[in-house]
Amino acid sequence: INCSLCLGWYHCSCAAVPYMTAKRDDFDFVCGDCST
């Protein structure tokens, strides 16, 4: 999945995001670096 802020690529398991959640169009992922 891509971070919605820095556009970095992260594996779902590394980001602790369920696969089905990551596939949702309305889900915006923010990585640990951007969320702090």
N, CA, C and O atoms as a Tinker XYZ file with bonds, in Angstrom:
   144  protein
     1  N      0.837000   -1.200000    0.000000    73     2
     2  CA     0.000000    0.000000    0.000000    64     1     3
     3  C      0.871000    1.249000    0.000000    63     2     4     5
     4  O      2.008000    1.227000    0.473000    81     3
     5  N      0.328000    2.336000   -0.534000    73     3     6
     6  CA     1.055000    3.590000   -0.599000    64     5     7
     7  C      0.617000    4.519000    0.522000    63     6     8     9
     8  O     -0.570000    4.627000    0.832000    81     7
     9  N      1.585000    5.183000    1.118000    73     7    10
    10  CA     1.259000    6.225000    2.092000    64     9    11
    11  C      0.613000    7.392000    1.351000    63    10    12    13
    12  O      1.121000    7.828000    0.317000    81    11
    13  N     -0.493000    7.895000    1.868000    73    11    14
    14  CA    -1.210000    8.967000    1.179000    64    13    15
    15  C     -0.483000   10.306000    1.283000    63    14    16    17
    16  O     -0.838000   11.258000    0.587000    81    15
    17  N      0.521000   10.385000    2.135000    73    15    18
    18  CA     1.255000   11.641000    2.313000    64    17    19
    19  C      2.592000   11.634000    1.575000    63    18    20    21
    20  O      2.847000   12.511000    0.750000    81    19
    21  N      3.445000   10.654000    1.865000    73    19    22
    22  CA     4.772000   10.633000    1.235000    64    21    23
    23  C      4.818000    9.721000    0.015000    63    22    24    25
    24  O      5.820000    9.682000   -0.699000    81    23
    25  N      3.718000    8.979000   -0.227000    73    23    26
    26  CA     3.605000    8.086000   -1.377000    64    25    27
    27  C      4.613000    6.945000   -1.336000    63    26    28    29
    28  O      4.889000    6.315000   -2.357000    81    27
    29  N      5.157000    6.684000   -0.158000    73    27    30
    30  CA     6.065000    5.559000   -0.013000    64    29    31
    31  C      5.301000    4.246000   -0.060000    63    30    32    33
    32  O      4.132000    4.190000    0.321000    81    31
    33  N      5.960000    3.187000   -0.530000    73    31    34
    34  CA     5.307000    1.890000   -0.650000    64    33    35
    35  C      5.615000    1.039000    0.577000    63    34    36    37
    36  O      6.768000    0.918000    0.991000    81    35
    37  N      4.566000    0.452000    1.153000    73    35    38
    38  CA     4.729000   -0.398000    2.326000    64    37    39
    39  C      3.937000   -1.680000    2.145000    63    38    40    41
    40  O      2.822000   -1.665000    1.624000    81    39
    41  N      4.524000   -2.798000    2.584000    73    39    42
    42  CA     3.816000   -4.068000    2.544000    64    41    43
    43  C      2.734000   -4.071000    3.610000    63    42    44    45
    44  O      2.934000   -3.543000    4.704000    81    43
    45  N      1.588000   -4.665000    3.294000    73    43    46
    46  CA     0.448000   -4.648000    4.217000    64    45    47
    47  C      0.816000   -5.230000    5.578000    63    46    48    49
    48  O      0.430000   -4.690000    6.614000    81    47
    49  N      1.562000   -6.331000    5.572000    73    47    50
    50  CA     1.894000   -6.978000    6.843000    64    49    51
    51  C      2.866000   -6.130000    7.652000    63    50    52    53
    52  O      2.798000   -6.114000    8.881000    81    51
    53  N      3.763000   -5.429000    6.980000    73    51    54
    54  CA     4.707000   -4.560000    7.674000    64    53    55
    55  C      3.995000   -3.345000    8.257000    63    54    56    57
    56  O      4.370000   -2.840000    9.315000    81    55
    57  N      2.966000   -2.882000    7.556000    73    55    58
    58  CA     2.234000   -1.703000    7.999000    64    57    59
    59  C      1.140000   -2.063000    8.987000    63    58    60    61
    60  O      0.461000   -1.180000    9.511000    81    59
    61  N      0.962000   -3.356000    9.247000    73    59    62
    62  CA    -0.068000   -3.838000   10.174000    64    61    63
    63  C     -1.464000   -3.409000    9.728000    63    62    64    65
    64  O     -2.306000   -3.039000   10.546000    81    63
    65  N     -1.692000   -3.466000    8.417000    73    63    66
    66  CA    -2.999000   -3.132000    7.843000    64    65    67
    67  C     -3.576000   -4.381000    7.193000    63    66    68    69
    68  O     -2.913000   -5.000000    6.361000    81    67
    69  N     -4.789000   -4.761000    7.553000    73    67    70
    70  CA    -5.407000   -5.932000    6.929000    64    69    71
    71  C     -5.516000   -5.752000    5.415000    63    70    72    73
    72  O     -5.758000   -4.648000    4.926000    81    71
    73  N     -5.333000   -6.848000    4.687000    73    71    74
    74  CA    -5.351000   -6.783000    3.226000    64    73    75
    75  C     -6.668000   -6.218000    2.701000    63    74    76    77
    76  O     -6.671000   -5.387000    1.792000    81    75
    77  N     -7.771000   -6.663000    3.264000    73    75    78
    78  CA    -9.076000   -6.207000    2.792000    64    77    79
    79  C     -9.281000   -4.716000    3.072000    63    78    80    81
    80  O     -9.942000   -4.017000    2.304000    81    79
    81  N     -8.712000   -4.244000    4.170000    73    79    82
    82  CA    -8.797000   -2.817000    4.483000    64    81    83
    83  C     -7.976000   -2.002000    3.485000    63    82    84    85
    84  O     -8.412000   -0.948000    3.021000    81    83
    85  N     -6.791000   -2.499000    3.165000    73    83    86
    86  CA    -5.906000   -1.779000    2.262000    64    85    87
    87  C     -6.484000   -1.685000    0.852000    63    86    88    89
    88  O     -6.191000   -0.743000    0.116000    81    87
    89  N     -7.302000   -2.663000    0.481000    73    87    90
    90  CA    -7.860000   -2.689000   -0.865000    64    89    91
    91  C     -9.041000   -1.743000   -1.028000    63    90    92    93
    92  O     -9.470000   -1.479000   -2.151000    81    91
    93  N     -9.569000   -1.233000    0.070000    73    91    94
    94  CA   -10.725000   -0.337000   -0.004000    64    93    95
    95  C    -10.344000    1.010000   -0.616000    63    94    96    97
    96  O     -9.298000    1.574000   -0.298000    81    95
    97  N    -11.201000    1.513000   -1.493000    73    95    98
    98  CA   -10.908000    2.771000   -2.177000    64    97    99
    99  C    -10.932000    3.961000   -1.224000    63    98   100   101
   100  O    -10.251000    4.960000   -1.452000    81    99
   101  N    -11.719000    3.849000   -0.154000    73    99   102
   102  CA   -11.863000    4.986000    0.754000    64   101   103
   103  C    -10.905000    4.925000    1.935000    63   102   104   105
   104  O    -11.035000    5.688000    2.892000    81   103
   105  N     -9.932000    4.001000    1.858000    73   103   106
   106  CA    -8.965000    3.871000    2.947000    64   105   107
   107  C     -7.694000    4.641000    2.617000    63   106   108   109
   108  O     -7.044000    4.365000    1.609000    81   107
   109  N     -7.340000    5.595000    3.453000    73   107   110
   110  CA    -6.110000    6.358000    3.272000    64   109   111
   111  C     -5.085000    5.908000    4.296000    63   110   112   113
   112  O     -5.272000    6.094000    5.499000    81   111
   113  N     -3.999000    5.312000    3.814000    73   111   114
   114  CA    -2.944000    4.827000    4.694000    64   113   115
   115  C     -1.906000    5.922000    4.924000    63   114   116   117
   116  O     -1.485000    6.605000    3.990000    81   115
   117  N     -1.506000    6.076000    6.177000    73   115   118
   118  CA    -0.431000    7.008000    6.523000    64   117   119
   119  C      0.648000    6.219000    7.250000    63   118   120   121
   120  O      0.371000    5.567000    8.257000    81   119
   121  N      1.864000    6.275000    6.750000    73   119   122
   122  CA     2.946000    5.483000    7.330000    64   121   123
   123  C      3.389000    6.058000    8.672000    63   122   124   125
   124  O      3.009000    7.171000    9.036000    81   123
   125  N      4.185000    5.302000    9.392000    73   123   126
   126  CA     4.635000    5.703000   10.717000    64   125   127
   127  C      5.429000    7.000000   10.711000    63   126   128   129
   128  O      5.336000    7.794000   11.647000    81   127
   129  N      6.212000    7.216000    9.653000    73   127   130
   130  CA     7.021000    8.430000    9.585000    64   129   131
   131  C      6.146000    9.670000    9.438000    63   130   132   133
   132  O      6.440000   10.722000   10.007000    81   131
   133  N      5.071000    9.535000    8.669000    73   131   134
   134  CA     4.196000   10.691000    8.430000    64   133   135
   135  C      3.224000   10.920000    9.580000    63   134   136   137
   136  O      2.790000   12.048000    9.812000    81   135
   137  N      2.882000    9.859000   10.297000    73   135   138
   138  CA     1.863000    9.979000   11.341000    64   137   139
   139  C      2.414000   10.584000   12.624000    63   138   140   141
   140  O      1.653000   10.994000   13.500000    81   139
   141  N      3.745000   10.640000   12.734000    73   139   142
   142  CA     4.343000   11.192000   13.948000    64   141   143
   143  C      4.531000   12.709000   13.824000    63   142   144
   144  O      5.024000   13.348000   14.753000    81   143
